[in-house]
């Protein structure tokens, strides 16, 4: 705990509930304290945003998003969030207190870990991130500081402060939010982050656990960024000879510079890790790392911070480049500077820009921002999307995209923030991205019972929900075409844009009459009287019914239909005519079996006082044809 300065919050009761006992850690955006919930009498961790940031609506929204996102995960390897609130300038999260240390503490004390220990830490981290990824979230700031190891050995992932929904990961053209040592190339180059960006960071963390040091180093953030973009993460066995090849493969897969060839998310990387672990021997898992002192580094390098992106000439606004403090010289080491200046690859323009600025220093950036014409982003907060777009057009600015986010304070459909923000300096021909409110993160399903389907759909959309699948069922109480109920039911809390299924009434049920054997005209009349419609199918079939009569119907007799439903009718073309076998002279039982197999009914006619079982004659002579299903009478011999 840092006791060099007196912290004004230590010893205070925050929000009338949380007694702050000690400061645990200080980060780039918040301070974490050990506190006691005086209502429930339990120890917890209190994460308090720095007061200077509490005036920034975007940071506050992100801070609140952390609480809501993590609360929905409920995973044993994720630090739980209990509460969120504010008192004056202090915005806070109340979280689970994990007595123990961070992975960073272990690496500083011990350096490299045995492969078994590294995998024992990596796998619960991946399980936690996997739950987040499958729930639609990206962590975006994985590093050893955010891996907590309890005194009981439990591993938990903390600090989802930069969490964002996978579908809303967008291009943050002006700056990066994260920790430079663990940023994936696409985060640096494009400002985008998805599940594969977390996978990359986990690969860097695994390399650090196996070797005791980071894969990319340098005196400045710019030097580390350059290596992320232009150099593969080296094999850990290069730093620790004797490590199993499978561990090299796992690090290489996770840290591939091309995100398309990394495992798609933490679940996939976890499966890969377990597969590789299963192929390692006990000796390989328990290989002792060489005795070494954990690498010395500036703690600020491990903090989450706003890092200006380096934009290739012609691909971004000039003021972004000016914010990057480039080093006056390349990293030290034989031939290192020469490689920086001459290196070529798929990021040619970006590498050239970095190399030039490395040589020229920050003066080049100052010259660059002073060229061209600038304006200020107008205030758009609270305006509707259409009004904001018009205001931008009036100012000569383009719209570069729209992102939607939850807000408890900003009305649905209006502007929460913009990028760049209101009042920021921007080139006159540049573009602005809008963040539009989706309304509160939780809305209630409205009561739409007895409303017409179209009206119910409008009501759901108005509330911020999406009309879902429509099913229909009979109802004695609700008129045909109107809503019986919703699923989930009225009053249920759901996230905006969630689908709500609708059950619509088919009206009172109608019993379908038996139409078999009726003429088409008579069958149609019967259906009309029942409130049903007739549809005569074009194909006719053979049946015992006479030609022109109804052979079968769908739905069948006795089924329930709604008023106005259609009953399909199939018309008979009469029975099939089949050849009759000759059974004269045969035993009665044999004759019966033969005729029935041929498709006929059988009747036996025995003369008075006849005890013979031999067939004397048959009603239709053998070889002649008779209607399928008709009755053939056989007679036995008399006295």
Secondary structure as a PSIPRED ss2 file (coil, helix, strand):
# PSIPRED VFORMAT (PSIPRED V4.0)

   1 X C   1.000  0.000  0.000
   2 X C   1.000  0.000  0.000
   3 X C   1.000  0.000  0.000
   4 X C   1.000  0.000  0.000
   5 X C   1.000  0.000  0.000
   6 X C   1.000  0.000  0.000
   7 X C   1.000  0.000  0.000
   8 X C   1.000  0.000  0.000
   9 X C   1.000  0.000  0.000
  10 X C   1.000  0.000  0.000
  11 X C   1.000  0.000  0.000
  12 X C   1.000  0.000  0.000
  13 X E   0.000  0.000  1.000
  14 X E   0.000  0.000  1.000
  15 X C   1.000  0.000  0.000
  16 X C   1.000  0.000  0.000
  17 X C   1.000  0.000  0.000
  18 X E   0.000  0.000  1.000
  19 X E   0.000  0.000  1.000
  20 X E   0.000  0.000  1.000
  21 X E   0.000  0.000  1.000
  22 X E   0.000  0.000  1.000
  23 X E   0.000  0.000  1.000
  24 X E   0.000  0.000  1.000
  25 X E   0.000  0.000  1.000
  26 X E   0.000  0.000  1.000
  27 X C   1.000  0.000  0.000
  28 X C   1.000  0.000  0.000
  29 X C   1.000  0.000  0.000
  30 X E   0.000  0.000  1.000
  31 X E   0.000  0.000  1.000
  32 X E   0.000  0.000  1.000
  33 X E   0.000  0.000  1.000
  34 X E   0.000  0.000  1.000
  35 X E   0.000  0.000  1.000
  36 X E   0.000  0.000  1.000
  37 X E   0.000  0.000  1.000
  38 X C   1.000  0.000  0.000
  39 X C   1.000  0.000  0.000
  40 X C   1.000  0.000  0.000
  41 X C   1.000  0.000  0.000
  42 X E   0.000  0.000  1.000
  43 X E   0.000  0.000  1.000
  44 X E   0.000  0.000  1.000
  45 X E   0.000  0.000  1.000
  46 X E   0.000  0.000  1.000
  47 X E   0.000  0.000  1.000
  48 X E   0.000  0.000  1.000
  49 X E   0.000  0.000  1.000
  50 X C   1.000  0.000  0.000
  51 X C   1.000  0.000  0.000
  52 X C   1.000  0.000  0.000
  53 X C   1.000  0.000  0.000
  54 X C   1.000  0.000  0.000
  55 X C   1.000  0.000  0.000
  56 X C   1.000  0.000  0.000
  57 X H   0.000  1.000  0.000
  58 X H   0.000  1.000  0.000
  59 X H   0.000  1.000  0.000
  60 X H   0.000  1.000  0.000
  61 X H   0.000  1.000  0.000
  62 X H   0.000  1.000  0.000
  63 X H   0.000  1.000  0.000
  64 X H   0.000  1.000  0.000
  65 X H   0.000  1.000  0.000
  66 X H   0.000  1.000  0.000
  67 X H   0.000  1.000  0.000
  68 X H   0.000  1.000  0.000
  69 X H   0.000  1.000  0.000
  70 X H   0.000  1.000  0.000
  71 X H   0.000  1.000  0.000
  72 X H   0.000  1.000  0.000
  73 X H   0.000  1.000  0.000
  74 X C   1.000  0.000  0.000
  75 X C   1.000  0.000  0.000
  76 X C   1.000  0.000  0.000
  77 X C   1.000  0.000  0.000
  78 X E   0.000  0.000  1.000
  79 X C   1.000  0.000  0.000
  80 X C   1.000  0.000  0.000
  81 X E   0.000  0.000  1.000
  82 X E   0.000  0.000  1.000
  83 X E   0.000  0.000  1.000
  84 X E   0.000  0.000  1.000
  85 X E   0.000  0.000  1.000
  86 X E   0.000  0.000  1.000
  87 X E   0.000  0.000  1.000
  88 X C   1.000  0.000  0.000
  89 X C   1.000  0.000  0.000
  90 X E   0.000  0.000  1.000
  91 X E   0.000  0.000  1.000
  92 X E   0.000  0.000  1.000
  93 X E   0.000  0.000  1.000
  94 X E   0.000  0.000  1.000
  95 X E   0.000  0.000  1.000
  96 X E   0.000  0.000  1.000
  97 X C   1.000  0.000  0.000
  98 X C   1.000  0.000  0.000
  99 X C   1.000  0.000  0.000
 100 X E   0.000  0.000  1.000
 101 X E   0.000  0.000  1.000
 102 X E   0.000  0.000  1.000
 103 X H   0.000  1.000  0.000
 104 X H   0.000  1.000  0.000
 105 X H   0.000  1.000  0.000
 106 X H   0.000  1.000  0.000
 107 X H   0.000  1.000  0.000
 108 X H   0.000  1.000  0.000
 109 X H   0.000  1.000  0.000
 110 X H   0.000  1.000  0.000
 111 X C   1.000  0.000  0.000
 112 X C   1.000  0.000  0.000
 113 X C   1.000  0.000  0.000
 114 X C   1.000  0.000  0.000
 115 X H   0.000  1.000  0.000
 116 X H   0.000  1.000  0.000
 117 X H   0.000  1.000  0.000
 118 X H   0.000  1.000  0.000
 119 X H   0.000  1.000  0.000
 120 X H   0.000  1.000  0.000
 121 X H   0.000  1.000  0.000
 122 X H   0.000  1.000  0.000
 123 X H   0.000  1.000  0.000
 124 X H   0.000  1.000  0.000
 125 X H   0.000  1.000  0.000
 126 X H   0.000  1.000  0.000
 127 X H   0.000  1.000  0.000
 128 X H   0.000  1.000  0.000
 129 X H   0.000  1.000  0.000
 130 X H   0.000  1.000  0.000
 131 X H   0.000  1.000  0.000
 132 X H   0.000  1.000  0.000
 133 X H   0.000  1.000  0.000
 134 X H   0.000  1.000  0.000
 135 X C   1.000  0.000  0.000
 136 X C   1.000  0.000  0.000
 137 X E   0.000  0.000  1.000
 138 X E   0.000  0.000  1.000
 139 X C   1.000  0.000  0.000
 140 X C   1.000  0.000  0.000
 141 X C   1.000  0.000  0.000
 142 X C   1.000  0.000  0.000
 143 X C   1.000  0.000  0.000
 144 X H   0.000  1.000  0.000
 145 X H   0.000  1.000  0.000
 146 X H   0.000  1.000  0.000
 147 X E   0.000  0.000  1.000
 148 X E   0.000  0.000  1.000
 149 X E   0.000  0.000  1.000
 150 X E   0.000  0.000  1.000
 151 X C   1.000  0.000  0.000
 152 X C   1.000  0.000  0.000
 153 X C   1.000  0.000  0.000
 154 X C   1.000  0.000  0.000
 155 X E   0.000  0.000  1.000
 156 X E   0.000  0.000  1.000
 157 X E   0.000  0.000  1.000
 158 X C   1.000  0.000  0.000
 159 X C   1.000  0.000  0.000
 160 X C   1.000  0.000  0.000
 161 X C   1.000  0.000  0.000
 162 X C   1.000  0.000  0.000
 163 X C   1.000  0.000  0.000
 164 X E   0.000  0.000  1.000
 165 X E   0.000  0.000  1.000
 166 X H   0.000  1.000  0.000
 167 X H   0.000  1.000  0.000
 168 X H   0.000  1.000  0.000
 169 X C   1.000  0.000  0.000
 170 X C   1.000  0.000  0.000
 171 X C   1.000  0.000  0.000
 172 X C   1.000  0.000  0.000
 173 X C   1.000  0.000  0.000
 174 X C   1.000  0.000  0.000
 175 X E   0.000  0.000  1.000
 176 X E   0.000  0.000  1.000
 177 X E   0.000  0.000  1.000
 178 X E   0.000  0.000  1.000
 179 X C   1.000  0.000  0.000
 180 X H   0.000  1.000  0.000
 181 X H   0.000  1.000  0.000
 182 X H   0.000  1.000  0.000
 183 X C   1.000  0.000  0.000
 184 X C   1.000  0.000  0.000
 185 X H   0.000  1.000  0.000
 186 X H   0.000  1.000  0.000
 187 X H   0.000  1.000  0.000
 188 X H   0.000  1.000  0.000
 189 X H   0.000  1.000  0.000
 190 X C   1.000  0.000  0.000
 191 X C   1.000  0.000  0.000
 192 X C   1.000  0.000  0.000
 193 X C   1.000  0.000  0.000
 194 X C   1.000  0.000  0.000
 195 X H   0.000  1.000  0.000
 196 X H   0.000  1.000  0.000
 197 X H   0.000  1.000  0.000
 198 X H   0.000  1.000  0.000
 199 X H   0.000  1.000  0.000
 200 X H   0.000  1.000  0.000
 201 X H   0.000  1.000  0.000
 202 X H   0.000  1.000  0.000
 203 X H   0.000  1.000  0.000
 204 X H   0.000  1.000  0.000
 205 X H   0.000  1.000  0.000
 206 X H   0.000  1.000  0.000
 207 X H   0.000  1.000  0.000
 208 X H   0.000  1.000  0.000
 209 X H   0.000  1.000  0.000
 210 X H   0.000  1.000  0.000
 211 X H   0.000  1.000  0.000
 212 X C   1.000  0.000  0.000
 213 X C   1.000  0.000  0.000
 214 X C   1.000  0.000  0.000
 215 X C   1.000  0.000  0.000
 216 X C   1.000  0.000  0.000
 217 X C   1.000  0.000  0.000
 218 X C   1.000  0.000  0.000
 219 X C   1.000  0.000  0.000
 220 X C   1.000  0.000  0.000
 221 X H   0.000  1.000  0.000
 222 X H   0.000  1.000  0.000
 223 X H   0.000  1.000  0.000
 224 X H   0.000  1.000  0.000
 225 X H   0.000  1.000  0.000
 226 X H   0.000  1.000  0.000
 227 X H   0.000  1.000  0.000
 228 X H   0.000  1.000  0.000
 229 X H   0.000  1.000  0.000
 230 X H   0.000  1.000  0.000
 231 X C   1.000  0.000  0.000
 232 X C   1.000  0.000  0.000
 233 X C   1.000  0.000  0.000
 234 X C   1.000  0.000  0.000
 235 X C   1.000  0.000  0.000
 236 X H   0.000  1.000  0.000
 237 X H   0.000  1.000  0.000
 238 X H   0.000  1.000  0.000
 239 X H   0.000  1.000  0.000
 240 X C   1.000  0.000  0.000
 241 X C   1.000  0.000  0.000
 242 X C   1.000  0.000  0.000
 243 X C   1.000  0.000  0.000
 244 X C   1.000  0.000  0.000
 245 X H   0.000  1.000  0.000
 246 X H   0.000  1.000  0.000
 247 X H   0.000  1.000  0.000
 248 X H   0.000  1.000  0.000
 249 X H   0.000  1.000  0.000
 250 X H   0.000  1.000  0.000
 251 X H   0.000  1.000  0.000
 252 X H   0.000  1.000  0.000
 253 X H   0.000  1.000  0.000
 254 X H   0.000  1.000  0.000
 255 X C   1.000  0.000  0.000
 256 X C   1.000  0.000  0.000
 257 X C   1.000  0.000  0.000
 258 X C   1.000  0.000  0.000
 259 X H   0.000  1.000  0.000
 260 X H   0.000  1.000  0.000
 261 X H   0.000  1.000  0.000
 262 X C   1.000  0.000  0.000
 263 X C   1.000  0.000  0.000
 264 X C   1.000  0.000  0.000
 265 X C   1.000  0.000  0.000
 266 X H   0.000  1.000  0.000
 267 X H   0.000  1.000  0.000
 268 X H   0.000  1.000  0.000
 269 X H   0.000  1.000  0.000
 270 X H   0.000  1.000  0.000
 271 X H   0.000  1.000  0.000
 272 X H   0.000  1.000  0.000
 273 X H   0.000  1.000  0.000
 274 X H   0.000  1.000  0.000
 275 X H   0.000  1.000  0.000
 276 X H   0.000  1.000  0.000
 277 X H   0.000  1.000  0.000
 278 X H   0.000  1.000  0.000
 279 X C   1.000  0.000  0.000
 280 X C   1.000  0.000  0.000
 281 X C   1.000  0.000  0.000
 282 X H   0.000  1.000  0.000
 283 X H   0.000  1.000  0.000
 284 X H   0.000  1.000  0.000
 285 X H   0.000  1.000  0.000
 286 X C   1.000  0.000  0.000
 287 X C   1.000  0.000  0.000
 288 X C   1.000  0.000  0.000
 289 X C   1.000  0.000  0.000
 290 X C   1.000  0.000  0.000
 291 X C   1.000  0.000  0.000
 292 X C   1.000  0.000  0.000
 293 X C   1.000  0.000  0.000
 294 X C   1.000  0.000  0.000
 295 X C   1.000  0.000  0.000
 296 X C   1.000  0.000  0.000
 297 X C   1.000  0.000  0.000
 298 X C   1.000  0.000  0.000
 299 X H   0.000  1.000  0.000
 300 X H   0.000  1.000  0.000
 301 X H   0.000  1.000  0.000
 302 X H   0.000  1.000  0.000
 303 X C   1.000  0.000  0.000
 304 X C   1.000  0.000  0.000
 305 X E   0.000  0.000  1.000
 306 X E   0.000  0.000  1.000
 307 X E   0.000  0.000  1.000
 308 X E   0.000  0.000  1.000
 309 X C   1.000  0.000  0.000
 310 X C   1.000  0.000  0.000
 311 X C   1.000  0.000  0.000
 312 X C   1.000  0.000  0.000
 313 X C   1.000  0.000  0.000
 314 X C   1.000  0.000  0.000
 315 X C   1.000  0.000  0.000
 316 X C   1.000  0.000  0.000
 317 X C   1.000  0.000  0.000
 318 X H   0.000  1.000  0.000
 319 X H   0.000  1.000  0.000
 320 X H   0.000  1.000  0.000
 321 X H   0.000  1.000  0.000
 322 X H   0.000  1.000  0.000
 323 X C   1.000  0.000  0.000
 324 X C   1.000  0.000  0.000
 325 X C   1.000  0.000  0.000
 326 X C   1.000  0.000  0.000
 327 X C   1.000  0.000  0.000
 328 X C   1.000  0.000  0.000
 329 X C   1.000  0.000  0.000
 330 X C   1.000  0.000  0.000
 331 X C   1.000  0.000  0.000
 332 X C   1.000  0.000  0.000
 333 X C   1.000  0.000  0.000
 334 X C   1.000  0.000  0.000
 335 X C   1.000  0.000  0.000
 336 X H   0.000  1.000  0.000
 337 X H   0.000  1.000  0.000
 338 X H   0.000  1.000  0.000
 339 X H   0.000  1.000  0.000
 340 X H   0.000  1.000  0.000
 341 X H   0.000  1.000  0.000
 342 X H   0.000  1.000  0.000
 343 X C   1.000  0.000  0.000
 344 X C   1.000  0.000  0.000
 345 X C   1.000  0.000  0.000
 346 X C   1.000  0.000  0.000
 347 X C   1.000  0.000  0.000
 348 X H   0.000  1.000  0.000
 349 X H   0.000  1.000  0.000
 350 X H   0.000  1.000  0.000
 351 X H   0.000  1.000  0.000
 352 X H   0.000  1.000  0.000
 353 X H   0.000  1.000  0.000
 354 X H   0.000  1.000  0.000
 355 X H   0.000  1.000  0.000
 356 X H   0.000  1.000  0.000
 357 X H   0.000  1.000  0.000
 358 X H   0.000  1.000  0.000
 359 X H   0.000  1.000  0.000
 360 X H   0.000  1.000  0.000
 361 X C   1.000  0.000  0.000
 362 X C   1.000  0.000  0.000
 363 X H   0.000  1.000  0.000
 364 X H   0.000  1.000  0.000
 365 X H   0.000  1.000  0.000
 366 X H   0.000  1.000  0.000
 367 X H   0.000  1.000  0.000
 368 X H   0.000  1.000  0.000
 369 X H   0.000  1.000  0.000
 370 X C   1.000  0.000  0.000
 371 X C   1.000  0.000  0.000
 372 X C   1.000  0.000  0.000
 373 X C   1.000  0.000  0.000
 374 X E   0.000  0.000  1.000
 375 X E   0.000  0.000  1.000
 376 X E   0.000  0.000  1.000
 377 X C   1.000  0.000  0.000
 378 X C   1.000  0.000  0.000
 379 X C   1.000  0.000  0.000
 380 X C   1.000  0.000  0.000
 381 X C   1.000  0.000  0.000
 382 X C   1.000  0.000  0.000
 383 X C   1.000  0.000  0.000
 384 X E   0.000  0.000  1.000
 385 X H   0.000  1.000  0.000
 386 X H   0.000  1.000  0.000
 387 X H   0.000  1.000  0.000
 388 X H   0.000  1.000  0.000
 389 X H   0.000  1.000  0.000
 390 X H   0.000  1.000  0.000
 391 X H   0.000  1.000  0.000
 392 X H   0.000  1.000  0.000
 393 X H   0.000  1.000  0.000
 394 X H   0.000  1.000  0.000
 395 X C   1.000  0.000  0.000
 396 X C   1.000  0.000  0.000
 397 X C   1.000  0.000  0.000
 398 X E   0.000  0.000  1.000
 399 X E   0.000  0.000  1.000
 400 X E   0.000  0.000  1.000
 401 X E   0.000  0.000  1.000
 402 X E   0.000  0.000  1.000
 403 X E   0.000  0.000  1.000
 404 X E   0.000  0.000  1.000
 405 X E   0.000  0.000  1.000
 406 X C   1.000  0.000  0.000
 407 X C   1.000  0.000  0.000
 408 X C   1.000  0.000  0.000
 409 X C   1.000  0.000  0.000
 410 X C   1.000  0.000  0.000
 411 X C   1.000  0.000  0.000
 412 X C   1.000  0.000  0.000
 413 X C   1.000  0.000  0.000
 414 X E   0.000  0.000  1.000
 415 X E   0.000  0.000  1.000
 416 X E   0.000  0.000  1.000
 417 X E   0.000  0.000  1.000
 418 X E   0.000  0.000  1.000
 419 X E   0.000  0.000  1.000
 420 X C   1.000  0.000  0.000
 421 X C   1.000  0.000  0.000
 422 X C   1.000  0.000  0.000
 423 X C   1.000  0.000  0.000
 424 X C   1.000  0.000  0.000
 425 X E   0.000  0.000  1.000
 426 X E   0.000  0.000  1.000
 427 X E   0.000  0.000  1.000
 428 X C   1.000  0.000  0.000
 429 X C   1.000  0.000  0.000
 430 X C   1.000  0.000  0.000
 431 X E   0.000  0.000  1.000
 432 X E   0.000  0.000  1.000
 433 X E   0.000  0.000  1.000
 434 X E   0.000  0.000  1.000
 435 X E   0.000  0.000  1.000
 436 X E   0.000  0.000  1.000
 437 X E   0.000  0.000  1.000
 438 X C   1.000  0.000  0.000
 439 X C   1.000  0.000  0.000
 440 X C   1.000  0.000  0.000
 441 X C   1.000  0.000  0.000
 442 X C   1.000  0.000  0.000
 443 X E   0.000  0.000  1.000
 444 X E   0.000  0.000  1.000
 445 X C   1.000  0.000  0.000
 446 X C   1.000  0.000  0.000
 447 X C   1.000  0.000  0.000
 448 X C   1.000  0.000  0.000
 449 X C   1.000  0.000  0.000
 450 X C   1.000  0.000  0.000
 451 X C   1.000  0.000  0.000
 452 X E   0.000  0.000  1.000
 453 X H   0.000  1.000  0.000
 454 X H   0.000  1.000  0.000
 455 X H   0.000  1.000  0.000
 456 X H   0.000  1.000  0.000
 457 X H   0.000  1.000  0.000
 458 X H   0.000  1.000  0.000
 459 X H   0.000  1.000  0.000
 460 X H   0.000  1.000  0.000
 461 X H   0.000  1.000  0.000
 462 X H   0.000  1.000  0.000
 463 X H   0.000  1.000  0.000
 464 X C   1.000  0.000  0.000
 465 X C   1.000  0.000  0.000
 466 X E   0.000  0.000  1.000
 467 X E   0.000  0.000  1.000
 468 X E   0.000  0.000  1.000
 469 X E   0.000  0.000  1.000
 470 X E   0.000  0.000  1.000
 471 X E   0.000  0.000  1.000
 472 X E   0.000  0.000  1.000
 473 X E   0.000  0.000  1.000
 474 X C   1.000  0.000  0.000
 475 X C   1.000  0.000  0.000
 476 X C   1.000  0.000  0.000
 477 X C   1.000  0.000  0.000
 478 X C   1.000  0.000  0.000
 479 X C   1.000  0.000  0.000
 480 X C   1.000  0.000  0.000
 481 X C   1.000  0.000  0.000
 482 X E   0.000  0.000  1.000
 483 X E   0.000  0.000  1.000
 484 X E   0.000  0.000  1.000
 485 X E   0.000  0.000  1.000
 486 X E   0.000  0.000  1.000
 487 X E   0.000  0.000  1.000
 488 X C   1.000  0.000  0.000
 489 X C   1.000  0.000  0.000
 490 X C   1.000  0.000  0.000
 491 X C   1.000  0.000  0.000
 492 X C   1.000  0.000  0.000
 493 X E   0.000  0.000  1.000
 494 X E   0.000  0.000  1.000
 495 X C   1.000  0.000  0.000
 496 X C   1.000  0.000  0.000
 497 X C   1.000  0.000  0.000
 498 X C   1.000  0.000  0.000
 499 X E   0.000  0.000  1.000
 500 X E   0.000  0.000  1.000
 501 X E   0.000  0.000  1.000
 502 X E   0.000  0.000  1.000
 503 X E   0.000  0.000  1.000
 504 X E   0.000  0.000  1.000
 505 X E   0.000  0.000  1.000
 506 X C   1.000  0.000  0.000
 507 X C   1.000  0.000  0.000
 508 X C   1.000  0.000  0.000
 509 X E   0.000  0.000  1.000
 510 X E   0.000  0.000  1.000
 511 X E   0.000  0.000  1.000
 512 X C   1.000  0.000  0.000
 513 X C   1.000  0.000  0.000
 514 X C   1.000  0.000  0.000
 515 X C   1.000  0.000  0.000
 516 X C   1.000  0.000  0.000
 517 X C   1.000  0.000  0.000
 518 X C   1.000  0.000  0.000
 519 X E   0.000  0.000  1.000
 520 X H   0.000  1.000  0.000
 521 X H   0.000  1.000  0.000
 522 X H   0.000  1.000  0.000
 523 X H   0.000  1.000  0.000
 524 X H   0.000  1.000  0.000
 525 X H   0.000  1.000  0.000
 526 X H   0.000  1.000  0.000
 527 X H   0.000  1.000  0.000
 528 X H   0.000  1.000  0.000
 529 X H   0.000  1.000  0.000
 530 X H   0.000  1.000  0.000
 531 X C   1.000  0.000  0.000
 532 X C   1.000  0.000  0.000
 533 X E   0.000  0.000  1.000
 534 X E   0.000  0.000  1.000
 535 X E   0.000  0.000  1.000
 536 X E   0.000  0.000  1.000
 537 X C   1.000  0.000  0.000
 538 X C   1.000  0.000  0.000
 539 X C   1.000  0.000  0.000
 540 X C   1.000  0.000  0.000
 541 X E   0.000  0.000  1.000
 542 X C   1.000  0.000  0.000
 543 X C   1.000  0.000  0.000
 544 X C   1.000  0.000  0.000
 545 X C   1.000  0.000  0.000
 546 X C   1.000  0.000  0.000
 547 X C   1.000  0.000  0.000
 548 X C   1.000  0.000  0.000
 549 X E   0.000  0.000  1.000
 550 X E   0.000  0.000  1.000
 551 X E   0.000  0.000  1.000
 552 X E   0.000  0.000  1.000
 553 X E   0.000  0.000  1.000
 554 X E   0.000  0.000  1.000
 555 X C   1.000  0.000  0.000
 556 X C   1.000  0.000  0.000
 557 X C   1.000  0.000  0.000
 558 X C   1.000  0.000  0.000
 559 X C   1.000  0.000  0.000
 560 X E   0.000  0.000  1.000
 561 X E   0.000  0.000  1.000
 562 X E   0.000  0.000  1.000
 563 X C   1.000  0.000  0.000
 564 X C   1.000  0.000  0.000
 565 X C   1.000  0.000  0.000
 566 X E   0.000  0.000  1.000
 567 X E   0.000  0.000  1.000
 568 X E   0.000  0.000  1.000
 569 X E   0.000  0.000  1.000
 570 X E   0.000  0.000  1.000
 571 X E   0.000  0.000  1.000
 572 X E   0.000  0.000  1.000
 573 X C   1.000  0.000  0.000
 574 X C   1.000  0.000  0.000
 575 X C   1.000  0.000  0.000
 576 X C   1.000  0.000  0.000
 577 X E   0.000  0.000  1.000
 578 X E   0.000  0.000  1.000
 579 X E   0.000  0.000  1.000
 580 X C   1.000  0.000  0.000
 581 X C   1.000  0.000  0.000
 582 X C   1.000  0.000  0.000
 583 X C   1.000  0.000  0.000
 584 X C   1.000  0.000  0.000
 585 X C   1.000  0.000  0.000
 586 X C   1.000  0.000  0.000
 587 X E   0.000  0.000  1.000
 588 X H   0.000  1.000  0.000
 589 X H   0.000  1.000  0.000
 590 X H   0.000  1.000  0.000
 591 X H   0.000  1.000  0.000
 592 X H   0.000  1.000  0.000
 593 X H   0.000  1.000  0.000
 594 X H   0.000  1.000  0.000
 595 X H   0.000  1.000  0.000
 596 X H   0.000  1.000  0.000
 597 X H   0.000  1.000  0.000
 598 X C   1.000  0.000  0.000
 599 X C   1.000  0.000  0.000
 600 X C   1.000  0.000  0.000
 601 X E   0.000  0.000  1.000
 602 X E   0.000  0.000  1.000
 603 X E   0.000  0.000  1.000
 604 X E   0.000  0.000  1.000
 605 X E   0.000  0.000  1.000
 606 X C   1.000  0.000  0.000
 607 X C   1.000  0.000  0.000
 608 X C   1.000  0.000  0.000
 609 X C   1.000  0.000  0.000
 610 X C   1.000  0.000  0.000
 611 X C   1.000  0.000  0.000
 612 X C   1.000  0.000  0.000
 613 X C   1.000  0.000  0.000
 614 X E   0.000  0.000  1.000
 615 X E   0.000  0.000  1.000
 616 X E   0.000  0.000  1.000
 617 X E   0.000  0.000  1.000
 618 X E   0.000  0.000  1.000
 619 X C   1.000  0.000  0.000
 620 X C   1.000  0.000  0.000
 621 X C   1.000  0.000  0.000
 622 X C   1.000  0.000  0.000
 623 X C   1.000  0.000  0.000
 624 X C   1.000  0.000  0.000
 625 X E   0.000  0.000  1.000
 626 X E   0.000  0.000  1.000
 627 X E   0.000  0.000  1.000
 628 X C   1.000  0.000  0.000
 629 X C   1.000  0.000  0.000
 630 X C   1.000  0.000  0.000
 631 X E   0.000  0.000  1.000
 632 X E   0.000  0.000  1.000
 633 X E   0.000  0.000  1.000
 634 X E   0.000  0.000  1.000
 635 X E   0.000  0.000  1.000
 636 X E   0.000  0.000  1.000
 637 X C   1.000  0.000  0.000
 638 X C   1.000  0.000  0.000
 639 X C   1.000  0.000  0.000
